[in-house]
Amino acid sequence: MESREEFDSSLHCVPADWSQLHATARQFLEDLNLSTVHPRCNDAGIFSGDEFYVPKLESLPEELFYEQTMGTANKLITIWYQVAPPLCAMSELWLRLFAFVLAPAIALYFVTVELRGSAGTTSNAKTSAKSKTDVDLDKKQEWRHWIFLVVGLASSLVLTTDTFYVHNYGGRQHGASFFLLIAALTIRRGYKFQFYNRHVFVSLVGITVLTAYLIAHSEKVGDGPYDHPGIDVPTIQPGFYYSRNNALMMKVAEIWPEHKRTYDENNGTPYLPTGDARTGIPFLINSSQKQIYHRVWVQNKVDHEAVALDIKFPSSGVHSTNKPIFFILHGLNGGSHEEYVREFVGRRTVEGHTCIVMVARGLMDTPVVGWNVFHGARITDVEVSAEAVSKAKGPNQLLAGVGYSMGAIIISNYVARSGSGCHLDAAMAISGKQQKQLFVNCCHITFLTLLRGMKYTIFFSIYFVGGLDLREMLKSTRSARLWQPMLAQTLRDEFIITKFDNRFRHRLSKEEYLKLMRSYSVSEIDKYAIVAYNGFDDLVHYYSSMSVMGDIELLESTNSSLAPDLNAGRIANVSIPLCILHALDDPLTVWRTVGNPEIVVNTGSGFIMMVLTKSGGHVGWPLGLNPRSHGWKFMNDAASSFANSVDEAKNGETR
């Protein structure tokens, strides 16, 4: 177990000074009745049992350090699994991000070349009369043209076969037209080439065969719930879904301003055509102001571990007992410092709301004393935190939960499992997964690549959206191939090895630990580390435990004639207004995870509301021509306006 000195150096064990806070803020903190220091600072004895004895890394037996006896070949294989998949995924992702620009640009370029005549081509007669320098120049130009044609064909292949381009353009016609045009230009240029004509025709045949193969295999394979779904373009419609049989939800729908929940071509960023772009670009360009929080600790009643609550009071300093309090759950590897969380807090505190961010156990350098590290199926931390805040709120004051990505998974699961005992009054799940956990929120993707002889570290923030039934993600090969490899290395290195390596080495077998080191997707890390460490039966058991709809039979739930009876599952227990905000082009959490919206919103007492947008990506929804100037305004304003609408519907007449 950690020594007292090590524990003190990693915690804020000095009581906070609240003397400069406004009297209303101090009163709220006093009503919370929570400590400003970790429970172990006051009473180390509560963590003295055997269940809290965790051996230090240096005290583990040598046989648990498999890498010390691994041969060179095995080490190279492990490095390959850790480096090659992220590099391949990044390369393919960049092609998909810019295919909509590359295909028309290259087609236009070669059309221009053809109109100008035979520029850049040679004949045998002319070649013989040229100097060696001229021939070398022609050869270099042919090489460049060959590369351009290959990139153009590959880009048009993406436009023709990619799920999100087909979804955005309403079919394959757009991509197919560019493919045929560039193929024709490739043939013309190939006949004129002197040096690279064979390369051109081989490339054309190869890409054409690949395109035909992808189109031929774009339909669903098999009838099983985990069989590959094919290209899987959404078959449900975007829109605003709610129950007409629940008077409160009817009133909320009437009050909630339409422009606050509408994202379409009129307000979205027009030059970001796919969910990949709408996910990646906001995290590359958006930024938010840092927030200063007041931290308190709440102790889990089940295993005695403690989680931190970071509290930000309104800009005026005055804590309101009337305006909704926002209880925020961040993504998996995030915290109160996450960019979009900080932006939400900044916007809401200016409006006079108090915001509370629950920091998931072990994140932001918070301690885990025993063996129970974070996993996505645990809801007891949320339970005890929401209970503590609910006791301190004012009469009829709304406590509104807002969950992002993994936080959306957890908050939805908590609302369903707690039923009528839920301590929240309303909740919004943003980009949440219903059938599978994509495990990383705000991950820094780090890998090595050789570029001009230099070492580069690439940082890329990505967040997984949460859903209602995460099992659907088990057949999402696109997400596993394009996004998960880049996240897996950081998840493994920063979450497992850096923070909890001693625990995982102790509990996992040598074979399991080796598989963990060679895992190139988030699902594999879940399988070989999270499932094995926490005692779940298998990956399906883990994802089912995390999912609101995980306890019902997984069928083709988007087909009303085959959909299971949701009233038989825990989703029917939802007893507070719960809104699901999800983009149908989310590249990380497939649209199938939301189920059939018409059925979902009418489950149980009808407290579930769904806002499904045709586009938006994963925790993205960029706005306008300059999305940086808007940040994450759409999703953050949607969450706050939903809570305010629920507040008005419930309490408007009494205030």
C-alpha positions in Angstrom: 0.0 0.0 0.0 1.1 3.6 -0.5 2.9 5.2 2.3 1.4 8.2 4.1 4.0 10.5 2.6 3.3 9.3 -1.0 -0.4 9.7 -0.4 -0.1 13.2 0.9 2.1 14.3 -2.0 -0.5 13.3 -4.5 -3.6 14.8 -2.7 -4.8 18.2 -1.5 -4.9 17.3 2.2 -5.0 20.9 3.3 -8.5 22.2 4.0 -9.7 24.7 1.5 -10.3 28.3 2.5 -13.9 29.4 1.8 -13.6 32.8 3.5 -13.5 34.7 0.3 -16.6 33.1 -1.2 -20.0 34.8 -1.2 -22.2 33.8 1.8 -24.6 31.9 -0.5 -21.7 29.8 -1.9 -20.4 29.1 1.6 -23.8 28.1 2.7 -24.2 25.7 -0.2 -20.8 24.1 0.5 -21.8 23.7 4.2 -25.1 22.1 3.2 -23.2 19.6 1.1 -21.4 18.5 4.3 -18.5 17.1 2.3 -14.9 17.2 3.1 -12.4 19.4 1.2 -9.8 16.7 1.7 -9.8 13.0 0.7 -11.3 10.8 3.5 -7.9 9.1 4.0 -6.4 12.4 5.1 -8.7 12.4 8.1 -9.0 8.7 8.8 -6.5 6.3 7.3 -8.0 3.5 9.3 -11.0 3.1 7.0 -8.6 1.9 4.3 -6.6 -0.5 6.4 -8.4 -3.7 5.5 -7.0 -6.4 3.3 -9.2 -5.2 0.4 -7.2 -2.1 0.3 -3.8 -3.7 0.3 -2.3 -3.1 -3.1 1.4 -4.1 -3.5 3.7 -1.6 -5.0 5.0 -2.2 -8.5 8.5 -2.7 -7.3 7.4 -5.4 -4.8 5.7 -7.6 -7.4 7.5 -10.9 -8.3 9.7 -10.9 -11.3 7.5 -13.4 -13.2 4.8 -10.7 -13.5 7.1 -8.6 -15.7 6.8 -10.7 -18.9 8.8 -8.3 -21.0 12.0 -9.1 -19.1 12.1 -12.6 -20.5 10.6 -11.8 -23.9 12.9 -12.5 -26.9 13.7 -9.9 -29.5 11.3 -11.3 -32.0 8.4 -11.0 -29.6 9.4 -7.5 -28.6 9.3 -6.5 -32.2 5.9 -8.1 -32.7 4.5 -6.2 -29.7 6.0 -2.9 -31.1 4.4 -3.6 -34.4 0.9 -4.1 -32.9 1.3 -0.9 -31.0 2.6 1.3 -33.8 1.4 0.0 -37.2 -2.4 0.0 -36.6 -2.4 3.6 -35.4 -0.3 4.8 -38.3 -2.5 2.9 -40.9 -5.6 4.2 -39.2 -4.4 7.8 -39.3 -3.4 7.6 -42.9 -6.8 6.1 -44.0 -8.6 8.6 -41.8 -6.9 11.6 -43.4 -7.8 10.3 -46.8 -11.4 9.9 -45.8 -11.4 13.4 -44.2 -10.3 15.1 -47.4 -11.6 12.8 -50.1 -14.5 15.2 -50.9 -11.9 17.8 -51.8 -9.2 15.6 -53.4 -11.5 13.8 -55.9 -12.9 16.9 -57.6 -9.6 18.8 -57.4 -7.7 16.0 -59.1 -10.4 15.5 -61.7 -10.4 19.2 -62.5 -6.6 19.2 -62.8 -6.4 16.4 -65.3 -9.4 17.7 -67.3 -7.4 21.0 -67.6 -4.3 19.0 -68.7 -6.3 17.2 -71.4 -7.7 20.5 -72.6 -4.2 21.9 -72.9 -3.2 19.0 -75.1 -0.5 16.5 -74.5 1.4 18.5 -71.8 3.5 16.4 -69.6 3.6 13.4 -72.1 6.3 12.1 -74.4 6.6 10.0 -77.5 9.4 7.6 -78.4 10.6 9.9 -81.1 10.7 13.0 -79.0 12.3 11.1 -76.1 15.2 10.0 -78.3 15.9 13.6 -79.3 15.8 14.9 -75.7 18.7 15.4 -73.4 19.0 13.3 -70.3 17.9 16.2 -68.1 14.7 16.7 -70.1 13.9 13.0 -69.9 14.4 13.0 -66.2 12.0 15.9 -65.9 9.4 14.1 -68.0 9.9 11.0 -65.8 9.4 13.0 -62.6 6.2 14.6 -64.0 4.8 11.3 -65.0 5.5 10.0 -61.5 3.7 12.9 -60.0 0.8 12.4 -62.3 0.6 8.7 -61.4 0.5 9.6 -57.7 -2.2 12.2 -58.3 -4.3 9.7 -60.3 -3.9 7.0 -57.6 -5.0 9.5 -54.9 -7.9 10.7 -57.1 -9.1 7.1 -57.7 -8.7 6.3 -54.0 -10.6 9.4 -53.0 -13.5 8.7 -55.4 -13.5 5.1 -54.1 -14.1 6.6 -50.6 -16.9 8.8 -51.9 -18.6 5.8 -53.5 -18.3 3.3 -50.7 -17.9 5.2 -47.4 -20.9 5.1 -45.1 -20.9 8.7 -44.2 -20.4 10.1 -47.7 -23.2 7.9 -49.0 -25.3 9.1 -46.0 -24.4 12.7 -46.7 -24.9 12.7 -50.4 -28.0 10.5 -50.4 -26.5 7.6 -52.4 -23.5 6.5 -54.4 -24.1 8.6 -57.5 -21.9 11.5 -56.4 -18.8 9.3 -55.7 -19.4 7.0 -58.7 -19.5 10.0 -61.1 -16.1 11.1 -59.9 -14.7 7.5 -60.0 -15.8 7.1 -63.7 -14.4 10.5 -64.7 -11.0 9.9 -63.0 -10.9 6.3 -64.3 -11.4 7.6 -67.9 -8.7 10.3 -67.3 -6.4 7.6 -65.9 -6.8 5.5 -69.1 -6.1 8.5 -71.3 -3.0 9.5 -69.3 -1.8 5.9 -69.1 -1.7 5.6 -72.9 0.4 8.8 -73.1 2.9 7.8 -70.4 6.3 6.6 -71.5 7.7 5.5 -68.2 4.8 4.7 -65.8 2.1 3.4 -68.1 2.2 0.0 -66.5 2.0 1.4 -63.0 -1.0 3.5 -64.0 -3.0 0.5 -65.4 -2.1 -1.8 -62.5 -3.3 0.9 -60.0 -6.5 1.4 -62.0 -7.3 -2.3 -62.1 -6.5 -2.8 -58.4 -8.6 0.2 -57.2 -11.5 -0.8 -59.5 -11.5 -4.3 -58.2 -11.4 -3.1 -54.6 -14.3 -0.7 -55.3 -16.4 -3.5 -56.9 -15.6 -5.7 -53.9 -16.6 -3.1 -51.4 -19.9 -2.4 -53.2 -20.6 -6.1 -53.6 -20.0 -6.6 -49.8 -21.9 -3.5 -48.6 -25.0 -5.5 -47.6 -25.6 -7.0 -44.2 -23.8 -10.4 -43.7 -25.9 -12.9 -41.8 -28.9 -12.6 -39.6 -27.2 -12.8 -36.2 -27.1 -9.8 -33.9 -23.3 -9.5 -34.1 -23.0 -10.1 -37.9 -21.4 -7.3 -40.0 -24.2 -4.8 -41.0 -22.6 -3.8 -44.3 -22.3 -0.2 -45.2 -25.0 0.5 -42.6 -26.4 3.8 -43.7 -29.0 4.9 -41.1 -32.5 3.7 -41.7 -34.0 5.8 -38.9 -34.9 9.4 -39.5 -33.4 12.4 -37.8 -35.9 14.4 -35.7 -37.3 15.3 -32.3 -38.9 12.3 -30.6 -41.0 12.2 -27.4 -44.0 10.5 -25.9 -47.5 12.1 -26.5 -48.7 10.1 -23.5 -46.6 11.9 -20.9 -48.0 15.3 -20.0 -44.7 16.6 -18.6 -42.7 15.6 -21.7 -45.4 17.2 -23.9 -45.0 20.4 -22.0 -41.2 20.3 -22.2 -41.4 19.8 -25.9 -43.7 22.8 -26.2 -41.4 25.0 -24.1 -38.0 23.9 -25.5 -37.1 26.4 -28.2 -36.8 24.7 -31.6 -33.6 26.5 -32.6 -31.9 25.2 -29.5 -32.4 21.6 -30.6 -32.0 21.9 -34.4 -28.8 21.2 -36.2 -28.9 21.0 -40.0 -27.4 22.5 -43.2 -28.7 25.9 -42.2 -26.5 26.2 -39.1 -23.8 23.5 -39.5 -20.4 23.9 -41.1 -21.0 23.3 -44.8 -17.5 22.3 -45.7 -17.3 19.5 -43.2 -19.4 16.8 -45.0 -18.9 13.7 -42.8 -19.1 12.6 -39.2 -15.3 12.0 -39.3 -14.7 15.7 -40.1 -17.4 17.0 -37.7 -15.7 14.9 -35.0 -12.0 15.6 -35.6 -12.0 19.2 -36.6 -13.7 20.7 -33.6 -11.2 19.0 -31.3 -8.3 20.3 -33.4 -9.4 23.9 -33.5 -11.7 24.6 -30.5 -10.5 25.9 -27.2 -12.1 27.1 -24.0 -11.2 29.3 -21.0 -9.8 27.6 -17.9 -12.0 27.3 -14.9 -11.1 27.5 -11.2 -13.1 25.0 -9.1 -13.7 24.3 -5.4 -13.1 20.7 -4.7 -14.9 18.5 -2.2 -14.8 14.7 -1.8 -17.7 12.2 -1.6 -17.2 8.7 -0.4 -18.7 5.6 -2.0 -20.8 3.7 0.5 -20.1 0.4 -1.2 -16.3 0.2 -1.4 -15.3 3.4 0.5 -13.4 4.8 -2.4 -13.8 8.6 -2.9 -14.4 10.7 -5.9 -13.9 14.4 -6.3 -16.6 17.0 -7.1 -15.2 20.1 -8.7 -17.7 23.0 -8.1 -17.8 26.3 -10.0 -20.1 29.0 -8.8 -21.7 31.7 -10.9 -19.6 34.5 -12.2 -21.3 36.8 -9.8 -20.2 34.6 -6.9 -23.8 34.2 -5.8 -25.2 30.7 -5.6 -28.8 30.6 -6.8 -31.3 28.3 -5.0 -33.7 28.7 -7.9 -31.8 28.2 -11.1 -31.0 24.6 -12.1 -27.7 23.1 -10.8 -25.8 21.2 -13.4 -24.2 17.9 -12.4 -21.7 17.0 -15.1 -20.1 13.6 -16.0 -17.1 13.9 -18.3 -15.6 11.4 -20.7 -13.5 8.4 -19.8 -10.0 9.8 -19.7 -11.1 13.3 -19.0 -12.1 15.5 -16.1 -13.2 19.0 -15.2 -10.4 20.3 -17.4 -11.8 18.9 -20.6 -12.3 21.6 -23.2 -16.0 21.1 -23.9 -16.7 20.6 -20.1 -14.9 23.9 -19.4 -16.9 25.6 -22.1 -20.2 24.3 -20.7 -19.2 25.5 -17.2 -18.1 28.9 -18.5 -21.4 29.5 -20.4 -23.6 28.3 -17.6 -21.9 30.2 -14.8 -22.2 33.4 -16.7 -26.0 32.7 -16.8 -26.0 32.3 -13.0 -25.9 28.5 -12.7 -23.7 26.5 -10.3 -21.9 23.6 -12.0 -20.5 20.5 -10.4 -18.2 18.1 -12.3 -17.8 14.6 -10.9 -14.3 13.5 -11.6 -14.3 9.8 -12.3 -12.2 7.8 -9.8 -8.5 7.7 -10.6 -8.6 10.5 -13.2 -7.0 13.9 -12.8 -4.5 12.3 -10.5 -7.2 11.5 -7.9 -6.3 8.4 -5.8 -7.7 4.9 -5.9 -6.7 3.4 -2.6 -7.9 -0.2 -3.2 -8.4 -2.5 -6.2 -11.6 -1.0 -7.6 -10.4 1.2 -10.5 -12.7 2.9 -12.9 -15.0 0.9 -15.2 -18.0 2.1 -17.2 -20.6 -0.2 -15.6 -20.2 1.2 -12.1 -23.0 3.7 -11.1 -22.5 3.9 -7.4 -20.1 6.8 -7.6 -22.8 8.8 -9.4 -25.5 7.6 -6.9 -23.7 8.9 -3.9 -22.6 12.1 -5.5 -26.0 13.0 -6.9 -27.5 12.1 -3.5 -25.2 14.5 -1.7 -25.9 17.4 -4.1 -29.6 16.8 -4.0 -29.7 17.3 -0.2 -28.1 20.7 -0.6 -30.2 22.1 -3.4 -33.0 24.6 -2.7 -36.7 23.7 -2.5 -38.0 22.8 -6.0 -34.5 23.5 -7.4 -33.7 21.3 -10.4 -30.6 19.1 -10.3 -29.9 18.4 -14.0 -27.3 15.8 -15.0 -25.3 16.3 -18.2 -23.2 13.4 -19.5 -20.7 13.4 -22.4 -19.6 10.3 -24.2 -18.7 7.8 -21.4 -20.4 10.1 -19.0 -23.5 9.9 -21.1 -23.3 6.1 -20.9 -23.0 6.2 -17.1 -25.7 8.8 -16.5 -28.2 7.0 -18.7 -27.4 3.7 -17.0 -27.8 5.4 -13.5 -31.1 7.0 -14.4 -32.5 3.7 -15.6 -31.2 1.5 -12.8 -32.2 3.9 -10.0 -35.7 4.3 -11.3 -37.9 6.2 -8.9 -35.0 6.6 -6.5 -33.0 8.7 -8.9 -31.5 11.7 -7.2 -31.4 13.7 -10.5 -34.5 15.7 -11.7 -33.5 15.7 -15.4 -30.6 14.4 -17.5 -29.1 14.9 -20.9 -26.9 12.3 -22.5 -24.8 13.7 -25.3 -23.2 11.5 -27.8 -23.7 8.5 -25.5 -23.4 4.9 -26.5 -26.2 2.4 -25.9 -24.6 -0.8 -27.0 -20.9 -0.6 -26.7 -18.3 1.3 -24.8 -15.8 3.1 -26.8 -13.6 3.7 -23.9 -11.7 7.0 -24.3 -12.6 10.6 -23.8 -10.1 13.3 -24.4 -7.3 10.8 -25.2 -3.9 12.1 -26.5 -3.0 9.9 -29.4 0.8 9.4 -29.3 2.9 7.5 -31.7 6.2 7.7 -33.5 6.5 8.3 -37.2 9.5 9.1 -39.4 9.1 12.4 -41.2 12.2 14.0 -42.7 14.2 12.1 -40.2 12.5 13.6 -37.1 10.4 12.2 -34.3 6.9 13.5 -34.0 4.3 13.2 -31.4 0.8 13.8 -32.6 -1.9 15.0 -30.2 -5.5 14.5 -31.1 -8.4 14.8 -28.8 -11.2 12.4 -29.4 -14.3 11.5 -27.4 -16.6 8.5 -27.6 -20.2 9.1 -27.5 -22.4 7.0 -25.3 -25.4 5.1 -26.3 -28.3 3.0 -25.0 -27.1 -0.4 -26.1 -23.4 -0.7 -26.5 -23.5 -4.2 -27.8 -24.2 -2.8 -31.2 -20.6 -1.6 -31.4 -19.3 -5.1 -31.4 -20.0 -5.2 -35.1 -18.8 -1.7 -35.9 -15.7 -2.6 -37.9 -15.4 1.0 -39.3 -14.9 2.5 -35.9 -12.6 -0.3 -34.8 -10.4 0.2 -37.9 -10.3 4.0 -38.2 -10.7 5.4 -34.7 -10.0 2.8 -32.1 -6.3 2.0 -33.0 -5.3 5.7 -32.4 -7.1 5.6 -29.0 -5.9 2.2 -27.8 -2.3 3.1 -27.2 -3.1 6.1 -25.0 -5.7 4.3 -23.1 -3.3 1.5 -22.4 -0.3 3.7 -21.6 -1.9 6.6 -19.7 -4.8 4.8 -17.9 -3.6 1.3 -17.3 0.2 1.3 -17.3 0.9 4.7 -15.9 -1.7 4.7 -13.2 -2.6 1.1 -12.3 0.1 -1.1 -13.7 0.7 -2.8 -10.4 -2.9 -3.7 -10.1 -3.3 -5.1 -13.6 -0.1 -7.0 -13.5 -1.2 -8.6 -10.3 -4.6 -9.6 -11.5 -4.0 -10.5 -15.1 -2.2 -13.6 -16.2 1.0 -13.3 -18.2 -0.9 -14.3 -21.4 -3.7 -11.7 -20.7 -1.1 -9.0 -20.0 0.7 -9.8 -23.3 -2.6 -9.6 -25.2 -3.3 -6.3 -23.5 0.1 -4.9 -24.7 -0.7 -6.1 -28.2 -4.3 -4.8 -28.3 -4.8 -2.4 -31.2 -8.4 -1.5 -30.6 -10.4 -0.2 -27.6 -12.6 -3.3 -27.7 -9.6 -5.6 -27.3 -8.3 -3.6 -24.3 -11.8 -3.9 -22.8 -11.7 -7.6 -23.5 -8.2 -8.4 -22.2 -7.9 -5.9 -19.4 -11.2 -4.4 -18.2 -13.3 -7.6 -18.5 -10.6 -9.8 -17.0 -9.6 -7.4 -14.2 -13.2 -6.7 -13.0 -14.5 -10.2 -13.3 -17.0 -9.8 -16.1 -17.9 -13.0 -18.0 -17.0 -11.6 -21.4 -17.2 -8.4 -23.5 -20.9 -8.8 -24.1 -21.5 -9.1 -20.4 -19.5 -5.9 -19.7 -21.2 -3.9 -22.5 -24.6 -5.2 -21.4 -24.0 -4.1 -17.9 -23.1 -0.6 -19.1 -26.1 -0.2 -21.4 -29.6 1.1 -20.6 -31.0 -1.5 -23.0 -28.3 -4.1 -22.2 -30.7 -6.5 -20.3 -33.0 -7.1 -23.3 -32.5 -9.5 -26.2 -30.4 -7.9 -29.0 -32.5 -8.0 -32.1 -32.9 -5.8 -35.1 -34.4 -3.2 -32.8 -34.6 -0.6 -35.6 -37.3 -2.8 -37.3 -40.5 -2.3 -35.4 -41.8 -5.7 -36.3 -38.7 -7.4 -34.8 -38.0 -5.0 -31.9 -37.8 -6.5 -28.5 -40.2 -5.5 -25.7 -38.3 -2.6 -24.0 -40.8 -2.5 -21.2 -39.3 -5.8 -20.0 -35.9 -4.1 -19.4 -34.5 -1.5 -17.1 -35.0 1.3 -19.6 -38.7 1.2 -18.6 -37.7 2.3 -15.1 -36.7 5.8 -16.2 -38.7 8.2 -14.0 -37.2 11.6 -14.8 -36.9 13.5 -18.1 -34.0 11.9 -19.9 -32.9 13.4 -23.3 -30.6 11.6 -25.7 -28.7 13.8 -28.1 -27.1 11.8 -30.9 -25.8 12.4 -34.5 -26.6 9.7 -37.0 -23.2 10.2 -38.6 -21.3 9.6 -35.3 -18.2 7.7 -36.4 -17.5 6.3 -33.0 -20.9 5.2 -31.8 -23.0 3.8 -34.6 -26.6 5.0 -35.1 -27.9 1.5 -34.2 -27.0 2.1 -30.6 -30.1 4.4 -30.2 -32.5 1.7 -31.2 -35.9 2.5 -32.7 -36.7 6.1 -31.4 -40.4 5.7 -31.8 -40.3 2.7 -29.5 -37.7 4.0 -27.1 -39.5 7.3 -26.2 -42.7 5.4 -25.5 -41.1 2.9 -23.2 -42.2 2.8 -19.5 -43.8 6.0 -18.5 -42.6 7.9 -21.5 -39.9 10.0 -19.9 -37.3 9.5 -22.6 -36.8 12.2 -25.3 -34.5 11.9 -28.3 -32.9 14.6 -30.5 -31.4 12.8 -33.5 -29.5 15.0 -36.0 -28.6 13.8 -39.5 -25.1 15.1 -39.0 -22.9 16.4 -36.2 -20.3 13.7 -35.6 -19.2 12.6 -32.1 -19.4 15.4 -29.5 -18.9 17.8 -32.4 -21.8 19.7 -34.0 -19.6 22.5 -35.5 -21.4 25.7 -36.4 -21.0 28.2 -39.1 -18.1 29.0 -41.5 -15.8 29.5 -38.6 -16.6 26.8 -36.1 -13.8 27.8 -33.7 -15.8 31.0 -32.9 -18.8 28.9 -31.8 -16.9 26.0 -30.1 -19.4 23.4 -28.7 -22.2 25.9 -28.5 -24.9 23.7 -30.1 -24.6 20.7 -27.8 -23.9 22.7 -24.7 -26.8 25.1 -25.3 -29.0 22.1 -26.1 -28.3 20.6 -22.7 -28.9 23.8 -20.7 -32.0 24.8 -22.6 -33.4 21.3 -22.1 -32.9 21.6 -18.4 -34.4 25.0 -18.3 -37.4 23.8 -20.2 -37.9 21.0 -17.7 -37.5 23.5 -14.9 -40.1 25.7 -16.4 -42.5 22.9 -17.1 -42.3 21.6 -13.5 -41.9 24.8 -11.5 -42.7 27.7 -13.8 -46.1 28.4 -12.3 -44.7 28.4 -8.7 -42.0 31.0 -9.3 
